[in-house]
Amino acid sequence: MSTGPNSATSELLPVTDSATAPVDPGWRRRRLWLSSWRRLTRWEYWPIWAVYGPLLPYFVWLAVRYRGATVFTAVNPGMPAASGLVGRSKAEILAGLAEASDRVAPWTRVAPGEFPQRNAAIRLFMADHGLAYPIVLKPDRGERGAGVVIARSARDVESALRETAGSLVVQAYVAGVEFGVFYVRHPEAEEGEIFAVTEKHNVVVEGDGERTLEALILQDNRAVGMVRYFLSQFASRLAEVPARGERVLLGELGTHCRGALFLDGMGRVTSRMAQEIDRVSRAYPGFHFGRYDVRAESVEAFQRGEFRVIELNGVTSEATSIYDPRHSVLHAWRTLARQWRLAFAIGAANRERGAPVSSIAEVVKLLREHTQA
């Protein structure tokens, strides 16, 4: 029985007499064990301390070479929160792209307040831009897809507003393919460069009319790496039996920690796309280093430079193409080392031009406020 292009073939689900029979407990335990083993042996699932820990001596060397442990905080003088270090406001960063608004998905910031006023603000935003559902709601200060809601109805909007009291960024939903584009530009360079491109794919399982969604998730060769997360997310639907050929999307956010598959997309780079990224970046005063999350109708449209920016991250951006399963941890360390060397070098160049550098105390304060938020 076929379970789709991402499915494992090494251990098939035991056959039962009933299509809706519970998953065999022994087989389920083995798949959960496999998930744990993969998360241990495949570095893309390692915790952040395990990935960045070995680079600490290199960071110390960079601090000595560029005469400042926090000189990287001057890499983007035009960005809030020490060049977008932590706790940055998505709205403030998107506002910096006002001169390139043709390439930014329409958005607005909804301030804290009572539900009727916030709901009315969203309705006005949709009317002003001629938007229909779905729309995207996300915390103004948030990371890794936390709190992001793709609202497909007024009821979804109401639920999101009642669950999130803080400021929200409300944005038009852009259908299509998603990429992460890491851009860098030395302040003395005439043009910037594309440092890395990440092609993002959300995991999909395909029904066969016989097995439950739980079985399909456990069976899938990619989903098994995040199986506990997916089983939790779909807890109310695990007993469903998707029809033959029915595709069930396990996640809609292009976020690795939420199960998305990241592939190295540098092969997708074209001169037209690179020129357009450079144009958008130059429209942001004081921006030199960071990763765009963009969406386009198709890969071909992306390569033509026809995309919409949905988010921009600053100095703590990652070249997320390193999480391509084909790349080794050594490749990741080399890429991260080069990335941070550029951050220090650009920060130092901006410092020479008069850009402020955050002190260690200021960085610690930002980090403390971020962890307590």
N, C-alpha and C positions, 0 to 999 in steps of 0.2 A: 504493500500500500504506500502510495506517495504522500509525503507530508510537506512538499514544497522544496525550493532550491536551497534553503538554509538548514535542512533537517539532517540529523545524524543518521548514519546507517549502520553504525557499529553494534547497536543494541536495540533491537526493535521492541516495541511495546508488546507484552504478552497478549495473545488473543483471548478474548472472553466471549461468552455466549450472548451477552447483552451489550449493545452499543453504548449504553449509559451506565454500565457497571463501573464501580469505583476503580481508580487506578490501583494496580497491584502494589501493596505496601512495600514489598521487598524491592521491586523495580524502582519505586519512587525513592526509597532510601539510597539506592545505588546512584540514581541521577543527582540527588542532593549531595552525595559524597563526591561525585564527579565535579559538580559545581564548586565545591570547596577546594578541590584539588586544582582546578583551573585558576581560581582566584589566588591560589598560593604560587603556582608555577608560571602564570602568565603575567608579566610585569604590568600590563595595562590596567590590571585590577588592584595593584598595590596601593597602600595608603600613601598620602602625600609625603610623609616623613621618610618613607623608604625610597621614594623616587628622588627627593631633593637632598636627603641627608649626605650622600656621597659627594655632593657638589659644594658643601660648606667650605672646605679648604680653598676651593677655587674662588668662591665669593670673597674670602678673606684676602686672597691675592689681588683680586680686582679692586678691593677697597684700598689696598696699599698702593697699587699702581696708579689709581686715579685720585688719590689723596682725599678719600672720603668714603665712609661706609654707606652713606645715604645719598651719594651724588646722583644715583639713578632717579631720585625723586624730582630732578630737574629735567627729565627727558621730555615731558609734555607740560611746559609752563602754562599753557592755556587750559589745562584740565583741572577740575577740583580734586580735593583729597590727595594731595601729593602726587600729581600726575596720574591719578586713577589707581592709587595703591589699594585702598580698601574703603568700603563704606561710601563709594562714589554714587552720586545721583545720576541715574540713567537719563532723567529729563535734562539736567544741566549739560551732560555730554551731548545728547542729541541736539540741544539748542546750539551747541558750538558748530553744528553742521548746517546752520540756517542758510548759508550761501550756496549750499548744494542740496537744497530741499527736494529737487527733482529726483534725487536718487535715494531719498529717505522715505520709508513707509510713513504715511500720515500718522501723527500721534498727538496726544495732549496729556498734560499732567492733571490729575484729579486730587485735590488736597483733602486732608482729613476733614470730617464733618458729619452731618446727619445724612442718613440714607437718601431722603427725597432730593436734597440738593446735589449730592454726588451722582445719583441716578439721572437727574435732569441734565447734568453736565455731560454725561456720556451720550445721552440721546441727542443733545445739541451737537456734539462733536460728530456723531454719525450722520446727522442731517446735513451739516455743513460740508462734509466730504462725500456725501452720497453713498454712504456705506451701508451694506446689509450684513447680517450675521454670516459667518463668525467674525468676531473681533478678539483681540488679545488683551488681557489684563495682567499686569505684572507689578510686583512691588517696586517702587522707585529705587529702593536700596535693597538689592537682593542678588544672590549668586547661584550658579549651578542649577538654574531652572526652578528654584524654590519659590512656591507660591504662584507660579505662572498658570493662568487659566485661559484656555481657548473657549470662549463663550459662544455657544451656538443658539442662544435664545435669551430673552429678557430674564427668564428664571435663572439661567446660569450667571448673568450679570448680577442679579440680586444676591445670589449665594456668595459670589466673590466679594461683593461690597460688604456684606454682613460678616464675612470671615476675616477681612483685612481692614483694619482701622486706619492704617497709615496711608501715606501718599501712594498713589498708583499711577503708572504709565498705561494709558489706554492707546492701543495702536491698531491700525488696519491689519487684517490677516492677509498675508501674502502667500498664495498657494505656489506650489512648484518644488524645485530642488533647493537645498540649502548648502551653503559653503561658509567656511571660516577663512578669511583672507588676512594674513598677518603682513603689515606694512611697516617699513622703516625708512626714514630719510634723515641723513646727516644735515644739520642746519646749513652747511656750506655747499651741499650738493644741489645741482640744478634739478635733479629728479630723484624721486624715491624708488624703492625696489620692493618687489613682492618677496618676502622672506619665506613664507610657507602658505600653502593652500590645503584646507581640509575639506574633503567631500563627505557629507554626512548622510547616513542612511539609517532610518528607523527600522527596527526588527518587525518582520511580518511573519505570521504563521498561516498556513493554508489548510483549510478543512478538507476532510475526505468523506464526510457524512457518517462516520463511524466512531471516531474518537472524540473525547471531550476536549475542551479548551485546555484543561489542566494537563492532559496527556500530551497535547500538541506543544505546549510550552516546555514541558519537561523533556520532550523528544528533540526539540530544535537545537541544532548544534551551536547557534549563536546565543539564543535565549538562555541556554543552560548556565552560561557564565553569570547571568543576573537573575537566576531563576527565583530566588527568594523574593526579590523585589517585584518581579512580575506576578508571582503568585499572590502577593499581598495586594498589588494594584487591581487585580482582576478577581479578588476573592469571591465577589458576588456572582461571578459568571463562570466559575471553573467547571461546573457541571453541564454547561451548554455544549451542544454538539454542532459545530459549524458545518454548513452544507458543503458538499463536494465543490471545490474550487473557490469557496468563500475565503477571502483574505481578511485576517484580523490584525489590525495595526496595534502593536503592543506599546507604542509610544509616539507622540507627535512632536516632542521637543527634541531639537538637535543637541542633546546634552549627553555626554559620555556616561556620567554617573546615573543617568536615567535609562541606560540601555542602548543608546544610539551607537552604531558602528561608524568609526572614523577611519577614513582611508586617505592616504597621501594623494592630494590632487594637484601637485605641481605640474603634472602633465597636461592639465587643463588650461594653463596660463597661455594667454595670447597677448600680443602687443596692444590690441585694442582694449582688452580688459584691464591690463596694467596701467594704461594711460588714463582710463576712467577712474580707477582707484586713486591714482596720483592726483587727478583733478579734484576729486572729492576731498582728499586729505589736505590739499593745499588751501581749500576753502575754510578749513578749521584753523584759525590763528593759534599758534603755539602747540600744534599737534605734530609729533614726529614718529611715534612708536606705539603700535597697538594692533589689535585684531578686530576686524569687522565681522559681524555675522550678517550674511546677506542671503536673500532669496531671489530666485529668478524663475521664469516660466519653464525653462529647460536648460540643459547644459550648454546648448548652442547659444541661447540668449545670454547666459552668463559670460560666455567667451566673447560675445559681441559687446560686452560692457553694459548690457541691459539688465540691471539688477536693482533691488531695493535694499537699503541698509535697514536692518531691524534692531541692531545694537552695535555699540562700539565700546571696547574695553581698552584700558590704558596699560600702565607699566607692568602690571601683574598678569597681563595676557600670556597665554601659552601658545606656542606653535603646536596646536593640537593634532597635527598630522603625525606627530610622534606616536600617537596611540594606534596607528595602523597595526593590526596584528602581525603584519609581515616585518615590522621593524623590531630590532632587538633593543634591549635596554641600553646597550652601548651607543646605539644610534641616538636614542633619546638623550642620553647624557651629553653627547657631542653637540646636538642641536640646542639643548638648553644652555650649554656653556657658551656657544656662539651668540645665542639670543641675549644673554645677560651681559656678555662683553659689549655688545652693541648698545645696550641700555646704559651701561656705565660710560661708554665713550661719548654717546650723544648727550647724556646728562652733563658730562664734564665740559663739552663744547658749549652747551647752553649756559653753564655756570660762568664760563669766560665771557659770555655775552650779557651777563648781568641777571640771569634767571635765578630765582631763589632756590636754595637747597634746604629741604626739611631737616631739622636736627634729629638726632636719635630720640630725644625726649618727645618730639612731636610725632615721630613715627610710632613710638610705643603708645602714646596717647590714642592715636588713630586705631591701632590694633586693639587696644583695650576697649575702646568705644564700640568697635565692630563686633567683638566677641560678646559684649554685654547687650547688644541690640536685640 
